[in-house]
């Protein structure tokens, strides 16, 4: 096109102005290609040899030139940024500082190259300004620059030809694979995953020794990425594709576990997918709950701290299957995230997409070149030094004549020429002798020079051996890689698992999703042990009897309900705690034992001195088959309560107790059952449950047994005619050493029924030294255990009600029904 200037008669320069005609399309094409080349080569893509972009390389090089070694003090980041911008990278301080920050972030790089001091940001927040932070080279970063003073790489001019900078760093390890890379260029991008240093080095050594190795061979050493934050990689097919072709994808998941804390079930997250921050995850969870995508969640807490690391606690509502909820979180939140590998890097100044073998091959070729050039440099230096040392030794052997020659010369030029001709020296040797200080002309100096000559000759021979064969050169490269792996290697953090990585598939309505997350409403049994543990056993499979000598537990109370039903835990203070079986861990029948289930006091807030007494089934008020439950106290008060009378509260009173009284027994008591009370002074009363009319929860009950003196009720329960009665005597404190209790097992039919409120009949004849009963129990299949859970052998049943019992070995801690009875 042609541009015509506007006429201006007042300007004498218009006629002299030069205007060129250009093709706009051609100009745009040329300018765009120049811009694209600049972005690809000088900004966005890393070099496959050292794994660094130009700005990263310039930062590490300049920090090395500034002497910011790991053992030195930190300096202000702004100072580093200023030096890099002024000497090497004139693209603005923001870009340089951003690159410096990433080099120091342990959650971005698997092996950080810069040691940062101060706020260098987090996964959710950016870093502080450069004037507030400090930095120095990390040991791993310094290792990438080692050998720059030995002509191991080419140097190129900086942007204004005033300084020299390395075209590539020596790179003592495969940094591109270890730390990965990401960048967006013009028309292309790169996204490479970090890997474990030890695994990558082992693969590089294998390829060095076996150039024809396949990708499958290399994957025996590098099975997959190793992300800085750990987590779990699900599905390895995409990783294999990336290692073969340079492109592939995989899914990363958080490392989560399902834990129980008292009545609550929660998902605890300790590791997140790559580049996912806890604040972002919490925000997504809240959004999912508000939009009804996420069901069954009660709350989420961030308990992360510096001592324990990441810890996110996600609460699960009662009745929801925690495994199904976790799968739901994987589907709708960043707890599961995707990673697309696109291994694009510069090879010979051109972008290429590289697989695992190609990446390792480029690095190995580079490292072999570095070691070769370094060896050649060192060989030349040592040869030059040996040449000077040999000349100096010649001079010292005839030092008097050397001095005479120098003194007789008119100037240094003549002296150098005469030394060369008389002693057959080179120009460099003669010049070195002329510059020699007199203090070196001692006998000791000669010994030192001879030792140095021998050492130089040995070093030269070794360097010549290394440069003599490719095998020797490769051996040096492999040994140095081993040293780096030992210095910087760390265990793998990311777990690799086979699978398709799918959390849940298909679409469903919110109601269907919620139903699929809930625990199935199946039959279950809840057991309360004599030692105060509660356990849920699903299904109707019988619980096997424990072995005779095994440490086990007896059953104090049990109910049959459904997993999403409701049951109550009655305490000694007369309160009932409302619970559901879904809040309890499910235990297979064969695993019910001394340590099965959870401690009762983890299920709710217990008052001081409050103890668990028994379980009651909380049936719906519309159920016409509801069975009243007996509640009995230590002072002999009894009461029957219908579960339908209770309100739907977490904790409510079941009986109003007088001061000093406490609940000692609870059991289902239909009208045709026998209420049995056994006192501390060995009296037993049984009467029909129909004599006790049901009352509301606030009632105080009625008199069940007439007590004498300071006697109290040791056992209260409801039993059938076929039940057995177990009584255990208590010795007086004055008879120290009487450790063996006397135990009697009788049939309930031995005890005649009497009316409510009477004194009962004798249940055990006390011997001299016995002050009463320590324990009593009535029910089917009795079982006694010690305080440590070891079983106690009870005597055979059928003893008369007034018998004195028999002594057994070991104290009895609790009595209950046998497992499976």
C-alpha positions in Angstrom: 0.0 0.0 0.0 1.1 3.6 -0.4 1.0 6.2 2.3 0.6 9.8 1.2 1.6 12.6 3.6 -0.8 15.4 4.2 0.4 18.6 2.3 2.0 21.2 4.5 3.4 24.3 2.8 5.0 25.4 5.9 7.3 22.4 6.2 10.4 22.3 4.1 11.1 18.6 5.0 7.9 17.1 3.5 9.4 16.8 0.0 12.5 15.1 1.5 10.4 12.5 3.5 10.9 8.9 2.3 7.9 6.6 2.2 8.2 2.9 1.3 5.5 0.7 0.0 5.1 -2.6 1.9 2.9 -5.7 1.7 0.9 -5.7 5.0 0.3 -9.5 4.8 4.0 -10.3 4.3 5.0 -7.9 7.1 2.5 -9.5 9.6 3.7 -12.9 8.7 7.3 -12.1 9.1 6.7 -10.2 12.4 4.5 -13.0 13.8 7.1 -15.7 12.9 9.8 -13.7 14.6 7.7 -13.3 17.7 6.7 -16.9 17.7 10.3 -18.0 17.4 11.3 -15.7 20.2 8.6 -17.1 22.6 9.4 -20.7 21.7 13.2 -20.5 21.9 13.8 -17.8 24.4 10.9 -18.0 26.9 8.4 -20.8 27.1 10.0 -24.1 26.4 12.8 -25.8 28.4 16.0 -27.2 26.9 15.9 -31.0 26.9 19.5 -31.1 28.1 19.3 -29.2 31.4 15.5 -29.0 31.7 15.6 -25.2 32.1 14.0 -22.3 30.4 16.3 -19.3 29.6 15.1 -17.2 32.6 15.6 -20.2 35.0 19.1 -20.9 33.6 20.0 -17.2 33.9 18.8 -17.1 37.5 20.8 -20.1 38.6 23.9 -18.9 36.7 23.8 -15.4 38.1 23.3 -16.7 41.7 26.3 -18.9 41.2 28.3 -15.9 39.9 27.1 -13.9 43.0 28.5 -16.6 45.3 25.1 -17.4 46.8 26.1 -20.9 47.7 24.2 -23.1 50.2 26.6 -22.4 53.0 26.5 -18.7 52.5 23.8 -16.3 53.9 20.6 -15.5 52.1 20.3 -12.2 50.2 17.3 -10.2 49.2 15.4 -11.7 46.3 15.2 -8.2 44.8 19.0 -8.1 44.6 19.0 -11.4 42.6 16.2 -10.2 40.3 18.1 -6.9 39.7 21.3 -8.6 38.8 19.6 -11.0 36.4 17.6 -8.3 34.8 20.5 -5.9 34.4 23.0 -8.4 33.0 21.2 -11.3 31.4 17.3 -11.1 31.1 15.9 -7.7 30.2 12.2 -8.8 30.2 11.0 -7.3 33.5 11.4 -8.0 37.1 8.0 -9.7 37.5 8.8 -12.5 35.2 12.2 -13.1 36.8 10.8 -13.1 40.3 7.9 -15.4 39.4 10.5 -17.9 37.9 12.7 -17.5 41.1 9.7 -18.3 43.3 8.8 -21.4 41.4 12.4 -22.7 41.7 12.1 -22.5 45.5 8.6 -24.0 46.0 8.7 -27.6 47.3 5.1 -28.2 46.1 6.0 -27.2 42.5 9.4 -28.9 42.1 10.3 -32.4 43.2 13.8 -31.2 43.9 13.8 -27.4 44.6 16.8 -25.5 43.1 16.6 -22.4 45.2 16.6 -22.2 49.0 14.0 -19.5 49.8 13.6 -17.7 53.1 10.3 -16.0 53.8 6.9 -16.2 52.3 7.3 -17.9 48.9 3.6 -18.7 48.6 1.4 -21.7 48.9 -0.9 -23.7 46.7 -3.6 -21.2 47.5 -1.7 -17.9 48.0 1.0 -16.0 46.1 4.4 -15.1 47.5 5.4 -11.9 49.3 7.1 -9.2 47.2 10.8 -9.6 46.3 11.8 -6.9 48.8 10.5 -9.1 51.7 12.0 -12.5 50.7 15.5 -13.8 50.6 17.2 -16.5 48.6 20.3 -18.5 47.9 21.1 -21.6 45.8 20.0 -24.9 47.1 22.5 -27.8 46.9 20.6 -29.3 44.0 20.6 -26.0 42.1 24.4 -25.6 42.7 24.9 -29.1 41.3 23.4 -28.0 38.0 26.1 -25.3 37.6 29.1 -27.3 38.7 32.0 -27.2 36.2 31.1 -24.0 34.3 34.7 -22.8 34.8 36.1 -25.8 33.1 34.9 -25.2 29.5 32.2 -27.8 29.7 29.6 -25.9 27.8 29.6 -23.1 25.2 29.1 -19.5 26.3 27.1 -16.9 24.3 26.8 -13.1 24.6 24.0 -11.5 26.6 21.5 -9.2 25.1 23.9 -6.3 24.6 27.2 -8.3 24.2 28.6 -7.0 27.5 28.5 -10.3 29.4 28.9 -14.0 28.6 26.3 -16.5 29.7 26.1 -20.3 29.3 24.1 -21.7 26.4 23.2 -24.6 28.7 24.1 -25.7 32.2 26.2 -28.8 32.8 23.3 -30.4 34.7 24.7 -33.2 36.9 21.3 -35.0 36.8 18.3 -35.2 34.4 16.5 -32.1 35.7 13.8 -32.0 33.1 12.4 -35.4 34.2 13.0 -34.9 37.9 11.3 -31.5 38.2 9.1 -31.5 35.1 8.1 -28.3 33.2 5.1 -26.3 32.1 4.8 -23.5 29.6 2.7 -22.1 26.8 4.4 -20.9 23.6 2.9 -19.8 20.3 1.0 -22.7 18.8 2.4 -25.3 21.2 2.7 -26.0 25.0 4.6 -28.2 27.3 3.4 -30.0 30.5 5.8 -32.5 32.0 5.4 -34.4 35.3 8.0 -34.5 38.0 9.7 -37.9 38.7 11.8 -39.5 41.4 15.5 -38.6 41.1 16.8 -42.1 42.1 14.5 -43.8 39.6 15.4 -41.5 36.8 19.1 -41.9 37.4 18.7 -45.7 37.4 16.9 -45.5 34.1 19.6 -43.2 32.6 22.4 -45.6 33.7 20.5 -48.5 32.2 20.2 -46.7 28.9 23.8 -45.7 29.1 24.8 -49.3 29.4 22.2 -50.6 27.0 21.6 -48.1 24.2 19.0 -50.4 22.6 16.8 -50.7 25.7 13.1 -50.4 25.1 10.6 -48.1 26.9 9.3 -51.1 28.8 12.8 -51.8 30.0 13.2 -48.2 31.2 9.8 -48.3 32.9 11.1 -51.0 35.2 13.2 -48.3 36.7 10.8 -45.4 36.2 7.3 -46.8 36.7 5.6 -43.4 36.7 5.7 -39.8 37.9 6.5 -39.0 41.5 4.6 -35.8 42.4 5.9 -33.3 45.0 2.7 -33.5 47.1 2.5 -37.3 46.9 -1.1 -38.5 46.3 -2.2 -41.5 44.3 -1.9 -42.0 40.5 -4.8 -44.1 39.2 -4.3 -45.9 35.9 -1.0 -46.4 34.2 -2.1 -46.8 30.6 -1.8 -43.0 29.9 1.7 -43.0 31.5 2.8 -45.7 29.2 1.5 -43.7 26.2 3.4 -40.6 27.4 6.6 -42.6 27.8 6.2 -44.1 24.3 5.0 -41.1 22.3 5.5 -38.0 24.5 1.7 -37.5 25.0 -0.6 -39.1 27.5 -2.8 -38.5 30.5 -3.5 -39.9 34.0 -5.6 -39.2 37.0 -4.3 -38.2 40.4 -6.2 -38.7 43.6 -5.8 -37.4 47.1 -4.5 -39.9 49.7 -7.5 -40.3 52.0 -8.5 -42.6 54.8 -11.7 -43.3 56.6 -11.4 -42.9 60.4 -13.8 -43.0 63.3 -13.7 -40.7 66.2 -16.3 -41.6 68.7 -19.7 -41.6 67.1 -18.4 -39.7 64.0 -17.1 -41.2 60.8 -14.8 -38.9 58.9 -12.6 -38.9 55.8 -9.1 -37.6 56.6 -7.1 -36.3 53.6 -3.3 -36.1 54.1 -2.1 -35.6 50.5 -3.7 -33.7 47.6 -3.4 -34.1 43.8 -0.6 -32.1 42.1 -1.1 -28.3 42.4 -4.4 -28.6 44.2 -4.6 -26.4 47.4 -6.8 -27.1 50.5 -8.7 -23.8 50.2 -9.7 -24.6 46.6 -10.8 -28.1 47.6 -12.9 -26.8 50.6 -14.6 -24.2 48.3 -15.5 -26.9 45.8 -16.9 -29.1 48.5 -19.1 -26.2 49.8 -20.3 -25.5 46.3 -21.1 -29.1 45.8 -23.2 -29.3 49.0 -25.1 -26.1 48.2 -25.9 -27.4 44.6 -27.0 -30.8 46.0 -24.3 -32.6 44.0 -22.6 -33.8 47.2 -24.7 -35.8 49.7 -23.9 -37.2 53.2 -21.3 -34.5 54.3 -21.7 -32.8 57.6 -18.7 -30.5 57.7 -15.1 -30.0 56.6 -12.2 -28.7 58.7 -8.7 -27.8 57.7 -6.4 -29.0 60.6 -3.2 -28.4 58.6 -0.2 -27.3 60.6 3.6 -27.2 60.3 4.2 -30.1 62.7 1.7 -32.6 61.2 1.4 -31.3 57.6 -1.8 -31.4 55.6 -4.9 -32.7 57.4 -8.3 -32.1 56.0 -11.2 -33.7 58.0 -14.5 -34.2 56.1 -17.4 -35.3 58.4 -19.9 -37.9 57.2 -23.5 -37.9 58.2 -24.9 -40.8 60.1 -26.3 -43.5 57.9 -24.1 -42.8 54.8 -21.5 -45.3 53.5 -18.1 -43.6 53.9 -16.6 -45.4 50.9 -19.5 -44.3 48.6 -19.2 -40.7 49.9 -15.5 -40.8 49.1 -16.1 -42.0 45.6 -18.6 -39.1 45.2 -16.0 -36.6 46.3 -13.5 -38.0 43.8 -16.1 -37.4 41.1 -17.3 -33.9 41.9 -14.3 -32.2 43.6 -10.5 -31.8 43.0 -9.8 -34.8 45.3 -9.4 -36.4 41.9 -7.7 -34.4 39.1 -6.3 -35.1 35.7 -2.8 -34.5 34.4 -2.0 -34.3 30.7 1.6 -35.0 29.8 2.9 -33.2 26.7 6.7 -33.7 26.6 7.7 -30.8 24.4 11.3 -29.5 24.8 14.0 -27.9 22.7 16.5 -30.2 21.0 19.1 -28.5 19.0 17.1 -25.3 19.2 14.0 -26.9 17.8 10.9 -28.0 19.7 10.3 -31.7 19.7 7.8 -34.1 21.4 9.9 -36.7 23.3 9.2 -40.0 25.0 11.0 -41.3 28.0 13.8 -42.9 26.0 14.4 -39.8 23.9 14.5 -37.5 26.9 17.1 -39.7 28.6 19.1 -40.1 25.4 19.3 -36.3 25.0 20.5 -35.9 28.6 23.0 -38.7 28.4 24.6 -37.3 25.2 24.8 -33.9 26.9 26.3 -35.3 30.0 28.9 -37.4 28.1 29.8 -34.2 26.2 30.2 -32.3 29.5 32.4 -35.0 31.1 34.5 -35.3 27.9 35.1 -31.5 27.6 35.8 -31.3 31.3 38.4 -34.1 31.1 40.0 -32.5 28.0 40.2 -29.2 29.9 41.7 -30.8 33.0 44.2 -32.7 30.8 45.4 -29.6 29.1 45.7 -27.7 32.4 47.7 -30.5 34.0 50.0 -30.9 31.0 50.7 -27.2 31.1 51.5 -27.4 34.8 53.7 -30.4 34.3 55.6 -28.6 31.6 56.3 -25.7 34.0 57.2 -28.0 36.9 59.7 -30.0 34.8 61.4 -26.7 33.7 61.6 -25.6 37.3 63.2 -28.8 38.4 65.8 -28.3 35.6 66.6 -24.9 36.9 66.8 -26.0 40.6 69.4 -28.7 39.7 71.8 -26.0 38.5 70.5 -22.9 40.2 73.9 -21.2 40.5 74.4 -21.2 36.8 70.8 -20.0 36.3 71.4 -17.1 38.5 74.7 -16.3 36.8 73.0 -16.3 33.4 70.3 -14.0 34.6 72.8 -11.6 36.2 74.9 -11.5 33.1 72.0 -10.6 30.8 71.2 -7.0 29.9 67.4 -7.4 30.1 64.7 -9.9 30.7 64.4 -10.7 26.9 68.0 -11.6 26.7 67.8 -13.6 29.9 64.9 -15.6 28.6 66.7 -16.3 25.3 69.9 -17.5 27.0 68.0 -19.7 29.5 66.2 -21.4 26.6 69.4 -22.1 24.7 71.6 -23.1 27.6 69.1 -25.3 29.5 67.0 -26.4 26.5 63.8 -24.8 27.9 60.7 -23.6 26.2 59.7 -20.0 26.2 57.0 -20.7 28.8 59.4 -22.5 31.1 62.0 -19.8 30.8 59.5 -17.1 31.6 58.2 -19.0 34.6 61.8 -19.3 36.0 62.4 -15.6 35.6 59.3 -14.9 37.6 60.3 -17.4 40.3 60.6 -16.1 43.9 63.9 -16.8 45.7 62.2 -18.5 48.6 61.2 -21.3 46.3 64.9 -22.2 45.8 65.2 -24.5 48.8 65.7 -28.2 49.2 62.2 -28.6 50.5 60.8 -26.9 47.4 62.5 -29.4 45.2 60.9 -32.3 47.1 57.5 -30.6 46.8 58.0 -30.1 43.0 59.0 -33.7 42.5 55.9 -34.9 44.4 53.7 -32.5 42.4 55.3 -33.9 39.2 54.5 -37.4 40.1 50.9 -36.5 41.0 50.4 -34.6 37.8 51.7 -37.6 35.8 49.3 -39.9 37.5 46.4 -37.5 36.9 47.3 -37.1 33.3 47.5 -40.9 32.8 44.0 -41.3 34.4 42.5 -38.5 32.2 44.0 -40.0 29.1 42.5 -43.4 30.1 39.1 -41.8 30.5 39.4 -40.1 27.2 40.8 -43.1 25.5 37.6 -45.2 25.3 33.9 -44.5 25.3 33.4 -47.2 28.0 35.7 -45.4 30.5 33.9 -42.1 29.8 30.5 -43.7 30.3 31.8 -45.3 33.6 32.6 -41.8 34.9 29.2 -40.5 33.9 27.5 -43.4 35.7 29.6 -43.0 38.9 28.8 -39.3 39.1 25.1 -40.0 38.6 25.3 -42.5 41.5 26.9 -39.8 43.7 24.1 -37.4 42.9 21.4 -40.0 43.6 23.0 -40.6 47.0 23.2 -36.9 47.8 19.7 -35.8 46.8 17.7 -39.0 46.5 14.5 -39.4 48.5 11.9 -42.2 48.7 9.0 -42.2 46.3 6.0 -40.1 47.5 3.3 -40.9 44.9 1.5 -44.3 45.0 0.9 -45.9 41.6 -2.2 -48.0 41.1 -3.6 -49.8 38.1 -7.2 -49.0 37.2 -9.4 -46.9 35.0 -9.5 -44.0 37.5 -13.3 -43.7 37.3 -15.0 -42.7 40.6 -18.6 -43.1 39.6 -20.2 -43.4 36.2 -23.6 -42.5 34.7 -26.0 -39.8 35.7 -28.7 -40.1 38.4 -31.1 -37.9 40.2 -30.1 -36.3 43.5 -32.5 -38.7 45.3 -31.0 -41.8 43.7 -27.4 -40.6 44.4 -28.3 -40.0 48.0 -29.9 -43.4 48.3 -26.9 -45.1 46.8 -24.7 -43.4 49.4 -26.7 -44.5 52.4 -25.9 -47.7 54.3 -28.4 -50.5 53.5 -31.1 -50.9 56.1 -30.2 -54.5 56.8 -30.6 -56.6 60.0 -27.8 -56.1 62.5 -26.9 -56.8 66.2 -25.4 -54.4 68.6 -23.5 -55.8 71.5 -22.3 -54.2 74.8 -19.4 -56.0 76.4 -18.8 -56.4 80.1 -15.6 -54.3 79.7 -17.5 -51.4 78.1 -17.0 -51.8 74.4 -19.8 -51.6 71.8 -19.8 -53.4 68.5 -22.0 -53.9 65.5 -22.4 -57.3 63.8 -24.3 -57.3 60.5 -26.3 -60.2 59.3 -27.6 -63.2 61.1 -24.5 -65.4 61.0 -23.8 -66.9 64.4 -20.9 -65.6 66.4 -18.4 -68.4 67.1 -17.6 -69.3 70.7 -14.1 -68.3 71.8 -11.4 -70.9 72.5 -11.2 -72.0 76.1 -7.9 -70.2 76.9 -8.3 -67.2 74.7 -8.6 -63.6 76.1 -12.1 -62.6 75.3 -15.1 -60.6 76.6 -18.6 -61.4 77.9 -21.8 -59.8 76.6 -23.5 -57.5 79.1 -26.4 -56.4 76.8 -27.4 -57.0 73.2 -30.2 -55.9 70.9 -31.3 -56.9 67.4 -32.2 -54.0 65.1 -31.4 -52.6 61.6 -28.4 -50.6 60.5 -30.4 -47.4 60.0 -32.5 -48.1 63.1 -32.1 -46.5 66.5 -31.0 -47.8 69.9 -30.4 -46.2 73.3 -27.4 -46.6 75.6 -28.6 -46.3 79.3 -26.1 -44.9 81.8 -25.7 -45.2 85.5 -27.1 -41.7 86.0 -30.4 -42.7 84.5 -29.9 -41.1 81.1 -30.3 -42.7 77.6 -28.1 -41.7 74.7 -29.8 -42.1 71.3 -27.6 -43.7 68.7 -27.8 -45.6 65.4 -25.9 -48.8 64.4 -24.6 -46.9 61.4 -22.4 -44.9 63.7 -20.6 -48.0 64.8 -17.9 -49.9 62.9 -19.1 -53.2 61.5 -17.2 -56.3 62.7 -17.5 -59.7 61.1 -18.8 -62.4 63.5 -15.5 -64.2 63.7 -13.7 -61.0 64.7 -15.8 -60.2 67.8 -13.4 -60.2 70.7 -11.8 -58.4 73.5 -10.7 -55.3 71.4 -13.5 -55.3 68.8 -15.7 -52.3 68.3 -15.1 -49.0 70.1 -15.1 -47.8 73.7 -18.6 -46.8 74.8 -17.4 -43.4 76.2 -16.3 -42.4 72.7 -20.0 -42.4 71.6 -21.1 -39.4 73.6 -20.5 -37.0 76.4 -20.4 -38.9 79.7 -20.6 -37.1 83.0 -17.9 -37.7 85.7 -18.4 -41.2 87.2 -21.1 -42.1 84.7 -20.9 -45.7 83.4 -22.7 -47.6 80.7 -25.3 -50.1 81.9 -27.1 -51.6 78.9 -28.8 -51.2 75.6 -32.5 -50.6 74.7 -34.2 -50.8 71.3 -35.9 -47.6 70.4 -38.8 -48.7 68.2 -41.3 -46.4 66.5 -44.2 -45.2 68.6 -46.7 -46.6 66.1 -45.4 -50.1 66.5 -48.0 -52.0 68.4 -45.5 -54.7 69.5 -43.3 -52.3 71.5 -41.8 -54.0 74.5 -41.4 -52.1 77.8 -37.9 -51.9 79.2 -37.0 -52.4 82.8 -34.8 -49.9 84.6 -33.6 -50.8 88.2 -31.5 -48.9 90.7 -29.0 -49.7 93.4 -31.6 -48.7 96.1 -34.1 -51.3 94.8 -36.3 -49.0 92.7 -37.8 -50.5 89.5 -39.6 -49.0 86.6 -40.8 -50.0 83.1 -40.7 -47.6 80.2 -42.1 -47.8 76.7 -39.5 -46.6 74.1 -42.4 -44.7 72.4 -42.5 -42.4 75.4 -39.0 -41.1 74.7 -38.5 -38.0 72.7 -36.1 -37.9 69.7 -33.2 -36.4 71.6 -29.5 -37.2 71.7 -29.7 -37.5 75.5 -32.7 -37.5 77.8 -33.6 -38.9 81.3 -35.0 -42.4 81.5 -35.8 -42.2 85.3 -35.7 -39.6 88.0 -33.2 -40.7 90.6 -33.0 -39.7 94.2 -29.7 -38.4 95.6 -27.1 -41.1 95.9 -28.9 -43.6 93.8 -27.8 -45.0 90.4 -29.0 -47.3 87.7 -27.6 -50.9 87.9 -29.7 -52.8 85.3 -31.7 -52.4 82.2 -33.4 -55.1 80.1 -36.5 -55.7 77.9 -39.3 -56.8 80.2 -42.5 -58.0 78.7 -45.4 -58.8 81.0 -44.6 -62.6 81.0 -41.0 -62.1 82.0 -39.5 -62.4 85.5 -37.8 -59.4 87.0 -34.8 -60.6 89.0 -33.0 -58.5 91.7 -29.9 -59.8 93.6 -28.6 -57.8 96.5 -25.2 -57.4 98.1 -26.3 -59.3 101.2 -27.0 -62.4 99.0 -30.8 -62.0 98.7 -32.7 -62.7 95.4 -36.2 -61.6 94.6 -38.1 -62.5 91.4 -41.5 -61.3 90.6 -43.7 -61.0 87.5 -42.9 -58.0 85.3 -46.7 -57.4 84.9 -46.7 -56.2 88.5 -44.8 -53.0 87.3 -47.0 -50.7 85.2 -45.2 -48.8 82.5 -44.5 -45.1 83.3 -43.2 -42.1 81.5 -39.5 -41.1 81.4 -39.9 -38.5 84.1 -41.3 -40.9 86.7 -39.3 -42.0 89.7 -40.4 -45.7 89.6 -41.6 -47.8 92.5 -40.2 -50.0 95.1 -38.9 -53.3 93.7 -37.2 -55.0 96.7 -37.0 -54.3 100.4 -33.3 -53.8 101.4 -31.9 -54.4 104.9 -29.3 -52.1 106.4 -26.8 -50.7 103.9 -27.4 -53.5 101.3 -27.7 -52.5 97.7 -28.8 -54.2 94.5 -25.9 -55.9 92.7 -27.9 -57.2 89.7 -31.2 -56.3 88.1 -32.6 -57.8 85.0 -35.4 -59.7 83.3 -35.1 -63.4 82.6 -37.0 -66.4 81.4 -37.7 -69.5 83.5 -34.7 -71.4 82.1 -32.1 -68.8 83.2 -29.2 -69.5 85.4 -28.1 -67.4 88.5 -24.4 -66.8 89.1 -23.3 -65.3 92.5 -19.7 -64.4 93.5 -18.8 -63.7 97.1 -16.8 -60.9 98.5 -14.2 -61.4 101.3 -13.7 -59.0 104.2 -10.8 -56.7 104.0 -9.4 -58.1 107.2 -8.7 -61.4 105.5 -5.9 -60.3 103.3 -4.7 -63.0 100.9 -8.1 -64.5 100.3 -7.9 -63.9 96.6 -10.0 -66.9 95.4 -13.7 -66.0 95.3 -16.4 -68.6 95.9 -18.8 -68.9 92.9 -22.1 -70.7 92.7 -24.3 -71.4 89.6 -27.9 -72.2 90.3 -31.1 -72.6 88.3 -33.6 -69.7 88.5 -36.3 -72.2 89.2 -34.6 -72.8 92.6 -35.8 -69.4 93.7 -39.6 -69.2 94.4 -41.3 -66.1 93.1 -42.6 -63.5 95.6 -44.4 -60.2 95.4 -42.9 -56.9 94.4 -41.5 -55.0 97.4 -40.6 -58.0 99.5 -37.2 -59.1 100.7 -36.6 -62.1 98.5 -34.9 -65.4 99.6 -31.3 -66.4 100.3 -29.3 -66.7 97.1 -25.9 -67.7 98.6 -24.7 -69.0 102.0 -21.9 -66.8 103.1 -19.0 -68.4 105.0 -16.9 -66.9 107.7 -14.9 -64.0 106.4 -17.3 -63.3 103.5 -19.2 -60.1 103.8 -21.6 -60.4 100.8 -21.7 -60.7 97.1 -19.3 -58.7 94.8 -21.1 -59.8 91.6 -24.3 -61.4 90.5 -25.9 -62.2 87.2 -29.0 -63.9 85.8 -29.4 -65.1 82.2 -28.6 -67.8 79.7 -25.2 -69.3 79.0 -23.1 -67.4 81.7 -19.5 -66.5 81.0 -17.0 -65.0 83.5 -13.8 -63.1 82.5 -11.0 -61.5 84.5 -10.0 -57.9 84.3 -7.5 -58.7 81.5 -10.1 -60.6 79.4 -8.9 -64.1 80.3 -11.8 -66.5 80.8 -12.6 -67.9 84.2 -14.0 -71.5 84.5 -17.4 -71.4 86.2 -18.5 -74.4 88.3 -21.3 -76.6 86.9 -24.8 -75.4 87.3 -27.5 -77.0 89.5 -26.2 -75.9 92.9 -28.9 -75.4 95.6 -29.9 -71.8 96.1 -28.6 -71.7 99.7 -25.2 -73.4 98.8 -21.9 -71.8 99.6 -20.3 -72.3 96.1 -16.8 -73.4 95.2 -13.5 -71.5 95.0 -12.0 -70.8 91.6 -8.6 -69.6 90.4 -8.3 -65.9 89.7 -10.6 -62.9 90.4 -13.7 -62.3 88.3 -14.0 -58.9 86.7 -17.3 -59.3 84.9 -20.1 -61.8 84.1 -22.3 -61.9 81.0 -23.6 -64.1 78.3 -21.3 -66.2 76.1 -20.7 -64.9 72.6 -23.3 -66.2 70.3 -25.7 -67.2 73.1 
